[in-house]
Amino acid sequence: MTKPIYRHLAEKKWRGMPYRLINQRIETLKIVPDALPKFDPVADVQLYFRRKKVEPGEILDSRVTEVPPRLKVQVFNAGERLVSVAVVDLDVPNAETDSFERRCHFLAANIPIAPNTPSLPLSKLNKETQLAVPWLPAFSQMGAPYHRLAVFVLEQKDGATLDIGKLRELYSGRDGFSLKSFRDKFPLTAVGLNIFRTVWDEGTAGVMERAGVPGADIQFKHKRVYSLKGPKKARGWEAKRSKPKYKSLWKYSTRIHGLNKRR
């Protein structure tokens, strides 16, 4: 990737099916506008858990996500730059407000990448100068719909270094994390994305216990919504011939009220 022609051919290949696939996932999984109001990827971001390549939007076993993933971020313009990586859960249920909130599962900054050095293992980042919020495994509580976890790569403007201490102060609480606010508060531009999903499975309770996350015993249930409409009345042929004198015709209809009882 040191020569412009190689970067051009690599970008041309990525602009085919991989680019269309990630855009389709962005649209169907509503990453826009749930995470950002507008977003068009310009870098290829591939996601790996335990040597397994994750397809965009794939539902993963929660036990697989206990180890921080490895990213392969392929950029197509020359030069080294600093990027930030944010992993956001967009579907955290809030029973009190009957709505969904966001939670930060990982946040790091000041990570150098270049066209010829795309590998980015999140487990090997410097804890003092790069890691702001450590990795939290993906999990979903019983009865809740699937959770979308978006992995965003954001380029830092003009190679500016972010203050890790300030990031920890702002986002160490994890809950209520807003990617748009994070992008606007610091000079950042979103350049790439990958996404995976998680649901409650047989290993989720153990994952939550090992991660020190409470709530594994909580189960969400859907409320039954009763119809406000009254019972449907018979109409037409059935209404006219539902009287006893038409009893000989009841065998030709299975919708006449009380037919089963008379039999």
Number of C-alpha atoms within 10 A of each C-alpha: 18 11 10 12 10 12 19 14 13 16 19 12 12 16 15 10 10 14 18 12 15 22 18 14 16 24 12 11 14 14 21 15 12 16 19 15 9 11 17 14 17 18 20 24 24 21 22 15 16 12 9 11 13 17 15 22 21 12 16 17 18 23 18 16 18 19 14 19 20 20 22 16 22 24 25 21 15 14 11 14 18 19 24 23 24 20 23 25 26 22 19 21 18 11 9 6 8 7 10 12 15 21 20 25 22 23 25 26 26 23 20 15 20 19 19 16 14 17 16 18 14 20 14 11 15 14 13 9 16 21 25 24 23 17 21 20 20 26 29 24 23 19 13 17 15 17 21 24 24 23 23 22 26 20 25 22 14 10 15 15 17 19 14 20 13 11 17 17 11 13 19 17 12 19 15 14 20 19 20 15 10 15 17 10 9 13 16 20 16 23 19 23 28 23 26 19 20 23 21 20 15 11 13 22 22 14 21 22 12 11 13 10 14 10 13 17 8 11 10 12 9 7 6 6 6 6 7 6 6 6 7 6 8 13 10 7 10 16 12 10 16 18 11 9 8 10 12 9 11 18 10 8 11 11 12 18 15 10 14 9 6 8 6
